[in-house]
Each structure stands twice: as C-alpha cells, then as structure tokens.
Amino acid sequence: MKLSVDNEDKLERLLFLSRVVKKEIHHLNYSADKVFNDAFTEERAKRLASDEVLAEQVEAFTSRFCRLQDTIGDKLLPAWLDALGEKTSVAIDNLDKAEKMGVLPSVEQWLTVRQLRNQMIHEYIEDLTILADALQTAYSYLEFIVDVGESIIKDLENRMTKTKVL
C-alpha cells in the first residue's frame, strides 16, 4: 500500500507527529530509568508522601506514559491510516486496522494498557498496593507501547523512501 497523502498539510502533520512520538519515547524512557532503577513496590509507594523527588519522578513517568499512548492512538495512528488511504473511524476500529496491518501486536494489550491510567494517577489512589502494581504493570508494558510507536514510524519512513517523499 502506497502513501496517498493528498495535501502537503497532512504530510507535514504526520511528520510532525512522528517527531513528537520520538521525543516522547525518549523522555518516557528517561523517566522510566529514574523510577524503575529498582522495582516499584508498596514500600516505595509509601515514600511518595514524603519524598518529593520520587513523587515528581513518578508523576513524570505516569504523565509521559499516558501522553505517549494518547499521541500514538489518538493522533499518529489516525494520521498514518489516513496517509495510507484507509478510512479512519473510532479508536477501536483504528486499532483493529493497525493490528491487521502488523504495527500493533494486540488490540487487547493496547486496551489493557489504556485501563492502567486511572490506577497510576497517584493523587487518587489510597491503596498503595494497587498503585505499586499499576506502576509496575505499566513499566512492563513500556516496551510494547514504544514498539507500537516505532513500528508506525518505521512503516511510514519505509513508505516515504519508496515513494521518494522524503
């Protein structure tokens, strides 16, 4: 399937989103290295109330994790599908297309990651076991979400090279 970007603005938007996702991946990995230098346990979660540095690092990780998923799922993916001439629709349909096209390994996993966001917002969590588990689970999905973003960008770059759009 060739790129079928019908105007320069759409192509610029797609390239912009690709650059944004690359930067978001970089910053998310940085935050993950800070928070998960050790396993995030209930004991570490207890420290959030008194350790401002740790609290800020956890906030950065959760914000960046959620933002990357939003950028990929709500912006990059629809723009990429549109550039391929695919009709975009509601998020679940776009995810199904991405899975069929091979850039998303599992819609089910994507939705699981999506559900983690409420559990990771530590201001709203009183059960520190739930918070620690949600953060550790999000970290376990880090490679998954990064791979999805990178797969879309790689596919885009390959298609652009083939059609000499770059």
C-alpha positions in Angstrom: 0.0 0.0 0.0 1.4 3.4 -1.1 1.2 6.6 0.8 -1.7 8.7 -0.5 -1.2 12.0 1.3 -3.4 14.3 -0.7 -2.1 17.5 0.6 1.1 19.0 2.0 -0.5 19.9 5.3 -1.4 16.3 6.1 2.1 15.2 5.3 3.6 17.9 7.5 1.2 16.9 10.3 2.2 13.3 10.0 5.9 14.1 10.0 5.4 16.4 13.0 3.6 13.7 14.9 6.4 11.2 14.1 9.0 13.7 15.6 6.8 14.2 18.7 6.4 10.5 19.3 10.2 10.0 19.0 10.7 12.8 21.6 8.0 11.4 23.9 9.6 7.9 23.7 13.0 9.4 24.7 11.5 11.3 27.6 9.4 8.4 28.8 12.5 6.1 28.8 14.4 8.7 30.8 11.6 8.8 33.4 11.3 5.0 33.5 15.0 4.7 34.2 14.6 7.1 37.2 11.5 5.4 38.7 12.3 1.8 38.0 16.0 1.7 38.9 14.5 -0.7 41.5 11.2 -2.5 41.4 8.4 -0.1 42.4 7.0 -1.8 45.5 4.4 -0.8 48.1 7.3 0.3 50.3 8.4 2.8 47.6 4.9 3.9 47.1 4.7 4.8 50.8 7.6 7.2 50.3 5.6 9.3 47.8 4.1 11.4 50.6 7.4 12.4 52.0 9.9 12.1 49.0 9.2 14.9 46.6 11.8 13.8 44.2 10.3 10.3 43.9 6.8 11.8 43.7 7.9 14.1 40.8 9.6 11.2 39.0 6.5 9.0 39.3 4.3 11.9 38.1 6.7 12.4 35.1 6.6 8.7 34.3 2.8 8.4 34.5 2.2 11.6 32.5 4.7 10.7 29.8 3.3 7.1 29.6 -0.3 8.3 29.2 0.7 11.1 26.8 2.7 8.7 24.6 -0.3 6.4 24.4 -2.6 9.3 23.6 -0.3 10.7 20.9 0.1 7.3 19.2 -3.5 6.1 19.5 -5.4 9.4 19.0 -3.1 11.3 16.7 -0.3 9.4 14.9 -2.3 6.2 14.2 -5.3 8.0 12.5 -2.9 10.3 10.6 -0.9 7.3 9.4 -4.0 5.4 8.4 -5.3 8.4 6.5 -2.0 8.7 4.7 -2.4 5.1 3.6 -5.8 5.9 2.2 -7.6 4.0 5.0 -10.8 5.4 6.3 -10.3 6.3 9.9 -13.0 5.7 12.4 -13.5 5.3 16.2 -10.4 4.3 18.1 -11.2 0.6 18.4 -11.6 0.3 14.6 -8.3 2.2 14.0 -6.6 -0.2 16.5 -8.1 -3.2 14.7 -6.7 -1.9 11.4 -3.3 -1.3 13.0 -3.3 -4.9 14.3 -4.2 -6.3 10.9 -1.5 -4.2 9.3 1.1 -5.5 11.7 2.1 -2.4 13.6 0.1 -3.3 16.7 0.7 -6.7 18.1 -2.6 -6.8 20.1 -5.6 -4.6 20.4 -6.4 -6.4 23.7 -3.0 -5.4 25.2 -3.4 -1.8 24.0 -6.8 -1.6 25.8 -5.2 -3.2 28.9 -2.6 -0.5 28.9 -5.2 2.1 28.4 -7.0 1.0 31.6 -3.9 1.5 33.7 -4.1 5.3 33.5 -6.7 5.7 36.3 -4.7 3.3 38.5 -1.5 5.3 38.0 -2.7 8.7 39.0 -1.3 8.5 42.5 -3.3 11.5 43.8 -6.4 9.4 43.6 -5.1 6.1 44.9 -5.2 5.4 48.6 -4.4 1.7 48.3 -0.6 1.7 47.8 -0.6 -1.9 46.7 -2.8 -1.0 43.7 -0.7 2.0 42.9 2.6 0.0 43.1 1.1 -2.8 41.0 -0.3 -0.4 38.4 3.1 1.4 38.0 5.0 -1.9 37.8 2.5 -3.2 35.2 2.8 0.0 33.2 6.5 -0.4 33.2 6.2 -4.0 32.0 4.2 -2.6 29.0 6.8 0.1 28.3 8.5 -1.9 25.5 5.1 -2.7 24.0 3.9 0.9 23.7 7.3 2.1 22.5 7.4 -0.7 19.8 4.0 0.3 18.5 5.0 3.9 18.1 8.3 2.9 16.5 6.6 0.4 14.2 4.3 3.1 12.8 7.1 5.5 12.3 9.3 2.8 10.6 6.5 1.8 8.3 5.9 5.5 7.4 9.6 6.1 6.8 9.9 3.0 4.6 6.8 4.0 2.5 8.1 7.6 2.2 11.5 6.3 1.0 9.8 4.0 -1.6 7.6 6.9 -2.9 10.5 9.4 -2.6 8.5 11.8 -0.4 11.4 12.4 1.9 
